[in-house]
Amino acid sequence: MKHRVPGVSKVEAKETEDGRLILKFQDESFHDPFVSRYVSDGTIKMFAYLVLLHDPNPHPLLCVEEPENQLYPLLLQELAEEFEAYTRLEGQVFVSTHSPDFLNSRD
């Protein structure tokens, strides 16, 4: 995550007393981490993609619809690189998109 999303240096999962899981995102600019409720939808979405793409039990086919939604435009190239790396090592990625920025990110 810290290599793909500027500013995020660490993501930590904490279990609460009642068994729920809370994600804490550490931003380099702040002393205390943010809980996921205060993190942008795009950051959460990018985190979810990275978890899926780095799953120790990879899927042979991933289908992703409009990955550009809610993502900061500069993250599109980062995500495209992650998809490309996945196809070299694990399987296939099928993406439907309307974003020329996403399509052109991997010339």
Order of alpha helices (4+ residues) and beta strands (2+ residues): beta-beta-beta-alpha-beta-alpha-beta-alpha
